[in-house]
Structure formats: C-alpha cells, structure tokens
C-alpha cells in the first residue's frame, strides 16, 4: 500500500470522526434569561454544560442551569456541588428531599417545588407531610427523623440559627456530617431558588403552580 493511499485513508477516517460529532441539543428554558443553544456558548460555557451533561443528572438541563451559564465558572462549581448534595448526601433521600421542599417553600420557588414534590413522593415522603409544608404548616405525624429534619431546616431558614436542642437532635440522628449536609442542601437549594425566582423560570406546559402565597 502506498503512502498516498495511507494518507487518503487517514483523511477519510478523520472525516468520519468529524461527521460523528454533533453539538448536543440543549433543552434549556427561561424567561428573563434567553435560552441558549450550544453553538452560541463561549468555551467556558461549553465546559460547564459538558460537565453537566456528563454528570449524575442523566443529561437533564432543567432548572437553574440556563441562569448559571451567565457566570459559567461559578455555575460549573455550583452544579458540581448540587450533584454532590442531591446524589451523594449522607442523608437518606427521603429526608434530603424533605429539606429541599422546606427550602423551596421558604423561597416560594414554584419550579423547585414542582420538580422535588415528585422526587419526594418517589423517595417515600408522605403526601400529608408534603401538603403541610406547601401550606406553611408544621406537619403532623412525622417520624422522628423527619421531625429532626423539619425542626432543623425550619429554624435555620426562619431564625437564621438553630437552638441547642434542635442541633443535638439532628446530630443524634445523623451525626455531625448529617447536620452539615442539611446546611449544604438548604444553602444550595436556596441558591437554586433565588436563581429561578430571578429568572421567573417557567413551569412546564400544562403544569400549575402549587405554592400559594402565605399570609
């Protein structure tokens, strides 16, 4: 085989590789922040999206990520933090989702509530507890671990601190790491809720806002 044939075959191979690569189709949504297409992104924004698509979320770009793209270095670190908090917390998923709902209710974040209401139900949190949180009421009939989470989150968000009794109850149930993971989940989902509220992020077509204004 001649060198010319080898060069031709190499060129064809490179062409096949080039044809095989296509930009991902991003299903971004937004209101104040215009949804971006992959070809519009800067190298820093592409890096954030590439990391997001390769991560634990299974390729989903729903939520705050269209907003986070406006500050892609921060957004990339935030989405990595969010993946750690959502998928690798020391807290059981049912309790992690409960903390997310308490945070979403605090901020009145409609999309966050919409997405994590479903997740919390799938994780085993009862509808009675979910409905009470949605209505700004203390849930009745909580299990001891749910009561520890609710007290901790409610006090931290509303009082900006927790009492010694509430702290000790959380550490007794979840350890010091669990108490810090609760702070982490509230902190991250407060960031998410603020980003969504800033954007006026729309609910999916046909979905209705579930959170009513609290008196």
LUMDRENKE-268454 format. One record per atom (N, C-alpha, C): residue number from 1; chain; atom name; x, y, z. Coordinates in steps of 0.001 Angstrom, whole numbers, plus 500000, padded with zeros to 6 digits. Atoms other than C-alpha are relative to their C-alpha. Layout:
N
- NUM,A,CA,X,Y,Z
...
END
This chain:
215
- 1,A,N,500855,498808,500000
- 1,A,CA,500000,500000,500000
- 1,A,C,500893,501245,500000
- 2,A,N,499153,498814,500127
- 2,A,CA,501417,503391,499022
- 2,A,C,499711,500999,501106
- 3,A,N,500199,498942,499014
- 3,A,CA,501911,506345,501284
- 3,A,C,498800,500867,499635
- 4,A,N,501140,499183,500451
- 4,A,CA,499343,508187,499162
- 4,A,C,498674,499370,500439
- 5,A,N,501215,500689,499576
- 5,A,CA,496716,505526,499885
- 5,A,C,499796,500113,501516
- 6,A,N,500098,499877,498548
- 6,A,CA,497521,505645,503598
- 6,A,C,499508,501388,500410
- 7,A,N,500435,498646,499700
- 7,A,CA,497109,509431,503626
- 7,A,C,498529,500185,499683
- 8,A,N,501402,499879,500390
- 8,A,CA,493781,509137,501815
- 8,A,C,499100,499310,501022
- 9,A,N,500802,500727,499019
- 9,A,CA,492510,506514,504267
- 9,A,C,499951,500750,501333
- 10,A,N,499982,499226,498768
- 10,A,CA,493602,508663,507193
- 10,A,C,499068,501193,499927
- 11,A,N,500880,498852,500175
- 11,A,CA,491762,511660,505795
- 11,A,C,498538,499576,500089
- 12,A,N,501368,500506,499934
- 12,A,CA,488608,509590,505343
- 12,A,C,499615,499694,501447
- 13,A,N,500265,500319,498603
- 13,A,CA,488886,508340,508929
- 13,A,C,499731,501240,500822
- 14,A,N,500217,498755,499279
- 14,A,CA,489204,511859,510265
- 14,A,C,498661,500618,499644
- 15,A,N,501290,499483,500435
- 15,A,CA,486196,512859,508213
- 15,A,C,498850,499287,500667
- 16,A,N,501044,500766,499319
- 16,A,CA,484124,510068,509713
- 16,A,C,499866,500433,501445
- 17,A,N,500024,499538,498616
- 17,A,CA,485124,511166,513210
- 17,A,C,499330,501361,500095
- 18,A,N,500591,498668,499976
- 18,A,CA,484208,514750,512363
- 18,A,C,498496,499941,499799
- 19,A,N,501422,500123,500258
- 19,A,CA,480832,513690,510966
- 19,A,C,499259,499403,501191
- 20,A,N,500640,500666,498877
- 20,A,CA,480141,511578,514049
- 20,A,C,499714,500964,501148
- 21,A,N,500189,499047,498915
- 21,A,CA,480414,514588,516379
- 21,A,C,498952,501029,499611
- 22,A,N,500985,498945,500183
- 22,A,CA,477362,516803,516601
- 22,A,C,499811,500699,501337
- 23,A,N,500229,499249,498770
- 23,A,CA,476676,519540,519116
- 23,A,C,498759,499469,500700
- 24,A,N,501192,500450,499276
- 24,A,CA,474281,518439,521868
- 24,A,C,498865,501009,499866
- 25,A,N,501189,499150,500025
- 25,A,CA,470740,519786,521673
- 25,A,C,499599,500286,501446
- 26,A,N,500278,499618,498612
- 26,A,CA,470144,521697,524901
- 26,A,C,498522,500360,500157
- 27,A,N,501406,499703,499725
- 27,A,CA,466622,521765,526323
- 27,A,C,499927,500997,501151
- 28,A,N,500001,498943,498994
- 28,A,CA,467128,524982,528232
- 28,A,C,498725,500827,499868
- 29,A,N,501164,499119,500000
- 29,A,CA,464209,527185,529237
- 29,A,C,500312,501209,500873
- 30,A,N,499809,498820,499185
- 30,A,CA,463952,530637,530723
- 30,A,C,498984,501057,499653
- 31,A,N,500879,498860,500235
- 31,A,CA,462088,533918,530895
- 31,A,C,500859,501243,499810
- 32,A,N,499126,498842,500134
- 32,A,CA,464330,536865,531667
- 32,A,C,501312,499639,499306
- 33,A,N,498750,500443,500596
- 33,A,CA,467371,534837,530615
- 33,A,C,499669,499126,498786
- 34,A,N,500324,500707,501240
- 34,A,CA,467059,533747,526986
- 34,A,C,500682,498633,499969
- 35,A,N,499366,501316,500137
- 35,A,CA,467643,530002,526493
- 35,A,C,501074,500018,498917
- 36,A,N,498861,500000,500917
- 36,A,CA,470983,529418,524788
- 36,A,C,500124,498659,499294
- 37,A,N,499666,501209,500747
- 37,A,CA,471917,526907,522099
- 37,A,C,501495,499728,500145
- 38,A,N,498608,500378,499766
- 38,A,CA,475193,525004,522304
- 38,A,C,500962,500816,499140
- 39,A,N,499092,499279,500904
- 39,A,CA,476672,526776,519276
- 39,A,C,500162,501467,500390
- 40,A,N,499882,498617,499534
- 40,A,CA,476106,530136,520998
- 40,A,C,500949,500142,501194
- 41,A,N,499276,499939,498741
- 41,A,CA,478176,529236,524044
- 41,A,C,501463,500360,499825
- 42,A,N,498566,499743,499935
- 42,A,CA,481612,530528,524927
- 42,A,C,500706,498704,500428
- 43,A,N,499290,501194,499528
- 43,A,CA,484351,527967,525679
- 43,A,C,499748,499700,501475
- 44,A,N,500248,500220,498577
- 44,A,CA,483761,528472,529414
- 44,A,C,498592,499447,500223
- 45,A,N,501368,500507,499887
- 45,A,CA,480017,527924,528996
- 45,A,C,499894,498564,499496
- 46,A,N,500005,501378,500502
- 46,A,CA,480609,524803,526909
- 46,A,C,500613,499041,501010
- 47,A,N,499382,500838,498981
- 47,A,CA,482874,523448,529622
- 47,A,C,499008,499682,501111
- 48,A,N,501006,500234,498961
- 48,A,CA,480126,523911,532215
- 48,A,C,498947,499017,499517
- 49,A,N,501058,500870,500529
- 49,A,CA,477490,522264,530008
- 49,A,C,500523,498586,499785
- 50,A,N,499436,501340,500217
- 50,A,CA,479790,519382,529071
- 50,A,C,500106,499244,501314
- 51,A,N,499919,500634,498679
- 51,A,CA,480421,518676,532761
- 51,A,C,498602,499636,500516
- 52,A,N,501372,500259,499566
- 52,A,CA,476687,518939,533489
- 52,A,C,499424,498774,499298
- 53,A,N,500565,501109,500776
- 53,A,CA,475722,516532,530690
- 53,A,C,500663,498669,500343
- 54,A,N,499277,501229,499661
- 54,A,CA,478359,514015,531799
- 54,A,C,499796,499578,501451
- 55,A,N,500109,500233,498563
- 55,A,CA,477308,514151,535457
- 55,A,C,498839,499107,500394
- 56,A,N,500974,500911,499388
- 56,A,CA,474809,512456,537740
- 56,A,C,498565,500248,499580
- 57,A,N,501388,499636,500289
- 57,A,CA,471702,514178,536364
- 57,A,C,499436,499310,498767
- 58,A,N,500496,500734,501153
- 58,A,CA,471425,511900,533340
- 58,A,C,499753,500848,498769
- 59,A,N,500144,499144,501174
- 59,A,CA,471743,514717,530815
- 59,A,C,498950,501079,500128
- 60,A,N,501040,498982,499823
- 60,A,CA,468967,516900,532246
- 60,A,C,500618,501396,500138
- 61,A,N,499574,498601,499869
- 61,A,CA,469406,520655,531848
- 61,A,C,498865,500869,500549
- 62,A,N,501097,499254,499396
- 62,A,CA,466132,521637,533554
- 62,A,C,500478,500673,501288
- 63,A,N,499669,499330,498753
- 63,A,CA,466315,524093,536410
- 63,A,C,500855,501238,499795
- 64,A,N,499311,498708,499975
- 64,A,CA,468806,526871,537131
- 64,A,C,501159,500138,499022
- 65,A,N,498730,500041,500726
- 65,A,CA,471486,525949,534612
- 65,A,C,500077,501022,498874
- 66,A,N,499984,498924,500983
- 66,A,CA,470443,528411,531910
- 66,A,C,500400,501321,500649
- 67,A,N,499568,498813,499251
- 67,A,CA,470871,531120,534558
- 67,A,C,501480,499881,500351
- 68,A,N,498612,500193,499589
- 68,A,CA,474147,529643,535829
- 68,A,C,500979,500200,498842
- 69,A,N,499119,499819,501162
- 69,A,CA,475555,529783,532270
- 69,A,C,500488,501437,499872
- 70,A,N,499569,498601,500107
- 70,A,CA,475742,533563,532599
- 70,A,C,501248,500279,500826
- 71,A,N,498752,499938,499243
- 71,A,CA,478530,533039,535138
- 71,A,C,500563,498580,500028
- 72,A,N,499767,501440,500179
- 72,A,CA,479892,529712,533870
- 72,A,C,501000,499380,500961
- 73,A,N,499053,500589,499047
- 73,A,CA,482842,529264,536205
- 73,A,C,499308,499757,501340
- 74,A,N,500791,500194,498789
- 74,A,CA,480599,529810,539218
- 74,A,C,498959,498907,499787
- 75,A,N,501039,500974,500300
- 75,A,CA,477856,527784,537542
- 75,A,C,500511,498578,499969
- 76,A,N,499431,501346,500060
- 76,A,CA,480143,524834,536943
- 76,A,C,500267,499473,501403
- 77,A,N,499763,500434,498618
- 77,A,CA,481214,524710,540581
- 77,A,C,498683,499755,500720
- 78,A,N,501300,500154,499345
- 78,A,CA,477585,525155,541661
- 78,A,C,499325,498697,499581
- 79,A,N,500675,501228,500430
- 79,A,CA,476287,522300,539513
- 79,A,C,500708,498764,500548
- 80,A,N,499289,501123,499384
- 80,A,CA,479024,520011,540846
- 80,A,C,499623,499860,501475
- 81,A,N,500448,500026,498611
- 81,A,CA,478097,520988,544404
- 81,A,C,498595,499418,500087
- 82,A,N,501366,500491,499995
- 82,A,CA,474452,520337,543590
- 82,A,C,499912,498505,499778
- 83,A,N,499990,501443,500234
- 83,A,CA,475207,516866,542245
- 83,A,C,500449,499250,501244
- 84,A,N,499538,500627,498751
- 84,A,CA,477121,516026,545417
- 84,A,C,498878,499996,501036
- 85,A,N,501041,499866,498984
- 85,A,CA,474293,517283,547618
- 85,A,C,498789,499143,499671
- 86,A,N,501216,500735,500375
- 86,A,CA,471492,515645,545661
- 86,A,C,500213,498493,499954
- 87,A,N,499816,501419,500287
- 87,A,CA,473025,512282,544803
- 87,A,C,500954,499284,500954
- 88,A,N,498984,500639,499177
- 88,A,CA,475756,511674,547391
- 88,A,C,499968,500480,501457
- 89,A,N,500133,499540,498622
- 89,A,CA,474469,513149,550652
- 89,A,C,500050,498815,500959
- 90,A,N,500061,501028,498955
- 90,A,CA,474887,511202,553883
- 90,A,C,498572,499783,500482
- 91,A,N,501394,500101,499573
- 91,A,CA,471168,511800,554469
- 91,A,C,499225,499061,499076
- 92,A,N,500875,500785,500871
- 92,A,CA,468565,509314,553214
- 92,A,C,499264,500910,499016
- 93,A,N,500611,499183,501053
- 93,A,CA,466936,510516,550006
- 93,A,C,498676,500620,500452
- 94,A,N,501286,499487,499519
- 94,A,CA,463519,510902,551663
- 94,A,C,500194,501271,500824
- 95,A,N,499757,498851,499135
- 95,A,CA,464975,513333,554202
- 95,A,C,500674,501132,499237
- 96,A,N,499373,498976,500834
- 96,A,CA,467149,515142,551670
- 96,A,C,498941,500746,499198
- 97,A,N,501062,499365,500777
- 97,A,CA,464083,515773,549523
- 97,A,C,499086,500831,500897
- 98,A,N,500792,499210,499057
- 98,A,CA,462169,516953,552576
- 98,A,C,500662,501354,500257
- 99,A,N,499270,498745,499781
- 99,A,CA,464865,519554,553248
- 99,A,C,499909,500908,498770
- 100,A,N,500133,499209,501231
- 100,A,CA,464676,520660,549599
- 100,A,C,498627,500657,499939
- 101,A,N,501347,499434,500032
- 101,A,CA,460907,521133,549867
- 101,A,C,499839,501132,501008
- 102,A,N,500077,498922,499012
- 102,A,CA,461224,523181,553060
- 102,A,C,500687,501254,499446
- 103,A,N,499282,498865,500586
- 103,A,CA,463755,525392,551237
- 103,A,C,499200,500629,498866
- 104,A,N,500796,499483,501113
- 104,A,CA,461577,525705,548126
- 104,A,C,498787,500774,500497
- 105,A,N,501147,499299,499422
- 105,A,CA,458569,526664,550268
- 105,A,C,500433,501342,500591
- 106,A,N,499501,498770,499399
- 106,A,CA,460636,529266,552135
- 106,A,C,500173,501087,498941
- 107,A,N,499730,499039,501065
- 107,A,CA,461618,530937,548839
- 107,A,C,498825,500163,499038
- 108,A,N,501111,499934,500951
- 108,A,CA,458289,530365,547074
- 108,A,C,500424,499666,498585
- 109,A,N,499434,500362,501307
- 109,A,CA,460200,528716,544213
- 109,A,C,499102,498938,499359
- 110,A,N,501023,500887,500545
- 110,A,CA,457448,527194,542072
- 110,A,C,500591,498817,499230
- 111,A,N,499448,501126,500759
- 111,A,CA,459582,525134,539696
- 111,A,C,500736,499038,500918
- 112,A,N,499274,500871,499082
- 112,A,CA,461771,523819,542506
- 112,A,C,499023,499100,500748
- 113,A,N,501024,500796,499319
- 113,A,CA,458667,522701,544348
- 113,A,C,499415,498957,499049
- 114,A,N,500572,500915,500999
- 114,A,CA,457165,521177,541187
- 114,A,C,500910,498787,499786
- 115,A,N,499065,501092,500301
- 115,A,CA,460290,519101,540472
- 115,A,C,500218,499094,501203
- 116,A,N,499623,500808,498836
- 116,A,CA,461017,517971,544014
- 116,A,C,498800,499469,500776
- 117,A,N,501212,500658,499483
- 117,A,CA,457427,517286,545055
- 117,A,C,499953,498571,499467
- 118,A,N,499995,501337,500625
- 118,A,CA,457585,514382,542621
- 118,A,C,501140,499145,500546
- 119,A,N,498849,500755,499484
- 119,A,CA,461054,513363,543797
- 119,A,C,499775,499543,501438
- 120,A,N,500244,500333,498598
- 120,A,CA,459986,513450,547452
- 120,A,C,498979,498866,500112
- 121,A,N,501000,501075,499994
- 121,A,CA,456945,511293,546738
- 121,A,C,500640,498673,499627
- 122,A,N,499320,501222,500436
- 122,A,CA,459097,508771,544899
- 122,A,C,500940,499473,501082
- 123,A,N,499071,500403,498941
- 123,A,CA,461519,508742,547844
- 123,A,C,499280,499510,501253
- 124,A,N,500742,500540,498870
- 124,A,CA,458730,507834,550270
- 124,A,C,499481,501014,500997
- 125,A,N,500552,498989,499095
- 125,A,CA,457790,511145,551892
- 125,A,C,498490,500068,499784
- 126,A,N,501453,500093,500124
- 126,A,CA,454066,511149,552624
- 126,A,C,499403,501289,499429
- 127,A,N,500688,498841,500565
- 127,A,CA,451669,513437,550770
- 127,A,C,499473,500920,501092
- 128,A,N,500494,499160,498912
- 128,A,CA,450269,514636,554101
- 128,A,C,501087,500958,500485
- 129,A,N,498883,499137,499593
- 129,A,CA,453698,515960,555098
- 129,A,C,500289,501024,498923
- 130,A,N,499734,499082,501117
- 130,A,CA,454260,517479,551658
- 130,A,C,498952,501106,499951
- 131,A,N,501070,499004,500051
- 131,A,CA,450870,519219,551718
- 131,A,C,500127,500999,501152
- 132,A,N,499840,499088,498866
- 132,A,CA,451511,520640,555197
- 132,A,C,501118,500996,499741
- 133,A,N,498888,499087,500308
- 133,A,CA,454869,522084,554110
- 133,A,C,499562,501018,498955
- 134,A,N,500473,499088,501044
- 134,A,CA,453244,523559,550997
- 134,A,C,499119,501096,500572
- 135,A,N,500918,499034,499399
- 135,A,CA,450666,525297,553186
- 135,A,C,500608,500771,501160
- 136,A,N,499305,499251,498961
- 136,A,CA,453284,526650,555576
- 136,A,C,499666,499546,501402
- 137,A,N,500377,500531,498699
- 137,A,CA,452145,524414,558428
- 137,A,C,500981,498922,500449
- 138,A,N,499177,501075,499461
- 138,A,CA,454032,522092,560722
- 138,A,C,499301,498667,499732
- 139,A,N,500651,501274,500293
- 139,A,CA,453350,518542,559509
- 139,A,C,499701,499217,501271
- 140,A,N,500350,500901,498902
- 140,A,CA,451577,516184,561879
- 140,A,C,500447,498585,499635
- 141,A,N,499709,501409,500239
- 141,A,CA,452522,512542,562285
- 141,A,C,501343,499720,499367
- 142,A,N,498664,500243,500556
- 142,A,CA,456186,512892,561342
- 142,A,C,500700,498885,500766
- 143,A,N,499105,500948,499350
- 143,A,CA,458608,510084,562034
- 143,A,C,501097,500795,500718
- 144,A,N,498979,499251,499257
- 144,A,CA,461402,511036,564490
- 144,A,C,501091,500613,499117
- 145,A,N,498953,499419,500850
- 145,A,CA,463989,511508,561724
- 145,A,C,499446,501146,499158
- 146,A,N,500624,498909,500755
- 146,A,CA,461556,513663,559715
- 146,A,C,499810,501229,500882
- 147,A,N,500162,498884,499064
- 147,A,CA,460827,515783,562777
- 147,A,C,501328,500703,500246
- 148,A,N,498677,499390,499808
- 148,A,CA,464556,516329,563327
- 148,A,C,500385,500862,498805
- 149,A,N,499693,499228,501211
- 149,A,CA,464976,517473,559713
- 149,A,C,499130,501243,499919
- 150,A,N,500903,498851,500112
- 150,A,CA,461915,519709,559738
- 150,A,C,500376,501088,500998
- 151,A,N,499656,499001,498986
- 151,A,CA,462853,521415,563009
- 151,A,C,501288,500731,499638
- 152,A,N,498702,499417,500339
- 152,A,CA,466445,521973,561870
- 152,A,C,499855,500988,498838
- 153,A,N,500124,499149,501194
- 153,A,CA,465511,523376,558458
- 153,A,C,499121,501214,500273
- 154,A,N,500924,498892,499732
- 154,A,CA,462598,525476,559666
- 154,A,C,500667,501061,500874
- 155,A,N,499331,499031,499120
- 155,A,CA,464621,527075,562442
- 155,A,C,501128,500731,499270
- 156,A,N,498876,499363,500674
- 156,A,CA,467683,527713,560288
- 156,A,C,499538,501034,498994
- 157,A,N,500466,499074,501034
- 157,A,CA,465726,529342,557484
- 157,A,C,499258,501193,500597
- 158,A,N,500837,498922,499469
- 158,A,CA,463347,531367,559624
- 158,A,C,500662,500791,501119
- 159,A,N,499334,499321,498884
- 159,A,CA,465520,532178,562659
- 159,A,C,501471,500305,499723
- 160,A,N,498594,499838,500394
- 160,A,CA,468921,532086,560872
- 160,A,C,500960,499362,500994
- 161,A,N,499202,500786,499075
- 161,A,CA,470170,529738,563597
- 161,A,C,499117,498866,500518
- 162,A,N,500790,501065,499386
- 162,A,CA,469091,526595,565441
- 162,A,C,500319,499949,501493
- 163,A,N,499816,500111,498558
- 163,A,CA,468626,526010,569152
- 163,A,C,500916,498825,500316
- 164,A,N,499163,501122,499576
- 164,A,CA,470885,523686,571118
- 164,A,C,499232,498687,499916
- 165,A,N,500798,501234,500028
- 165,A,CA,468052,521158,571403
- 165,A,C,499813,499495,498575
- 166,A,N,500195,500390,501407
- 166,A,CA,467432,521169,567655
- 166,A,C,501302,499495,499396
- 167,A,N,498694,500448,500472
- 167,A,CA,471147,520877,566907
- 167,A,C,500312,498605,500531
- 168,A,N,499691,501299,499406
- 168,A,CA,471576,517973,569328
- 168,A,C,499114,498899,499431
- 169,A,N,500897,500998,500586
- 169,A,CA,468543,516182,567893
- 169,A,C,500490,499586,498612
- 170,A,N,499496,500309,501343
- 170,A,CA,470000,516428,564364
- 170,A,C,501283,499174,500077
- 171,A,N,498730,500731,499876
- 171,A,CA,473467,515271,565429
- 171,A,C,499752,498598,500544
- 172,A,N,500326,501315,499452
- 172,A,CA,471951,512424,567445
- 172,A,C,499476,499059,498921
- 173,A,N,500575,500822,501062
- 173,A,CA,470066,511201,564364
- 173,A,C,500963,499778,498846
- 174,A,N,499262,500041,501259
- 174,A,CA,472528,511965,561566
- 174,A,C,501499,500215,500139
- 175,A,N,498594,499703,499807
- 175,A,CA,475912,512765,563109
- 175,A,C,500331,501421,499590
- 176,A,N,499583,498643,500367
- 176,A,CA,477887,515960,562632
- 176,A,C,499991,500186,498488
- 177,A,N,500041,499883,501459
- 177,A,CA,478240,515210,558924
- 177,A,C,498571,500245,499522
- 178,A,N,501381,499806,500405
- 178,A,CA,474462,514948,558602
- 178,A,C,499514,501410,500250
- 179,A,N,500391,498622,499713
- 179,A,CA,473970,518325,560288
- 179,A,C,500587,500957,498967
- 180,A,N,499373,499149,501019
- 180,A,CA,476444,519897,557863
- 180,A,C,499373,499759,498632
- 181,A,N,500667,500285,501278
- 181,A,CA,474797,518119,554906
- 181,A,C,498631,500680,499928
- 182,A,N,501262,499260,499992
- 182,A,CA,471476,519669,555981
- 182,A,C,500223,501476,499675
- 183,A,N,499670,498616,500347
- 183,A,CA,473081,523109,555883
- 183,A,C,500332,500104,498509
- 184,A,N,499634,499984,501409
- 184,A,CA,474515,522233,552474
- 184,A,C,498801,499945,499081
- 185,A,N,501153,500124,500890
- 185,A,CA,471201,521169,550969
- 185,A,C,499150,501264,500040
- 186,A,N,500748,498743,499929
- 186,A,CA,469437,524289,552257
- 186,A,C,500736,501125,499278
- 187,A,N,499221,498950,500649
- 187,A,CA,472263,526510,551050
- 187,A,C,499950,499887,498490
- 188,A,N,500000,500164,501459
- 188,A,CA,472431,525011,547560
- 188,A,C,498619,500269,499422
- 189,A,N,501333,499804,500569
- 189,A,CA,468677,524939,547034
- 189,A,C,499438,501383,500275
- 190,A,N,500303,498571,499902
- 190,A,CA,468378,528484,548329
- 190,A,C,500618,500734,498817
- 191,A,N,499382,499430,501205
- 191,A,CA,470849,529444,545583
- 191,A,C,499160,499684,498768
- 192,A,N,500824,500399,501145
- 192,A,CA,468790,527471,543064
- 192,A,C,498686,500779,499990
- 193,A,N,501291,499313,499929
- 193,A,CA,465532,529017,544269
- 193,A,C,500133,501471,499645
- 194,A,N,499801,498592,500339
- 194,A,CA,466916,532553,544055
- 194,A,C,500252,500177,498510
- 195,A,N,499735,499910,501436
- 195,A,CA,468211,531909,540526
- 195,A,C,498716,499816,499205
- 196,A,N,501259,500248,500702
- 196,A,CA,464848,530502,539422
- 196,A,C,499036,501173,500165
- 197,A,N,500877,498852,499780
- 197,A,CA,462936,533369,541009
- 197,A,C,500479,501224,499238
- 198,A,N,499446,498892,500776
- 198,A,CA,465285,535893,539415
- 198,A,C,499598,499893,498535
- 199,A,N,500319,500236,501410
- 199,A,CA,464633,534345,536012
- 199,A,C,498506,500000,499740
- 200,A,N,501435,500306,500158
- 200,A,CA,460894,533844,536631
- 200,A,C,499855,498730,499165
- 201,A,N,499894,501241,500762
- 201,A,CA,461632,530325,535426
- 201,A,C,498626,499366,499813
- 202,A,N,501358,500506,500250
- 202,A,CA,458517,528866,533759
- 202,A,C,499838,498533,500366
- 203,A,N,500364,501390,499816
- 203,A,CA,456792,525668,534739
- 203,A,C,499814,499340,498631
- 204,A,N,500276,500677,501269
- 204,A,CA,456447,523009,532026
- 204,A,C,498568,500272,499539
- 205,A,N,501324,499761,500562
- 205,A,CA,453482,523428,529723
- 205,A,C,498972,499066,500645
- 206,A,N,501069,500787,499375
- 206,A,CA,450292,522277,531435
- 206,A,C,500120,499856,501506
- 207,A,N,499820,500102,498540
- 207,A,CA,451761,522346,534958
- 207,A,C,499452,501250,500676
- 208,A,N,500556,498897,499256
- 208,A,CA,450105,524544,537568
- 208,A,C,500848,500278,501246
- 209,A,N,499267,499627,498793
- 209,A,CA,451790,526459,540364
- 209,A,C,499311,499402,501217
- 210,A,N,500571,500668,498838
- 210,A,CA,451288,524532,543591
- 210,A,C,500101,500821,501279
- 211,A,N,499779,499233,498776
- 211,A,CA,452533,527061,546135
- 211,A,C,499153,501267,499982
- 212,A,N,500799,498774,499862
- 212,A,CA,450067,529702,547259
- 212,A,C,500699,500953,500967
- 213,A,N,499405,499007,499106
- 213,A,CA,451071,532919,548959
- 213,A,C,499547,499724,501424
- 214,A,N,500309,500223,498589
- 214,A,CA,451254,532512,552717
- 214,A,C,499659,501322,500668
- 215,A,N,500396,498792,499309
- 215,A,CA,449554,535005,554986
- 215,A,C,500970,500289,501138
END
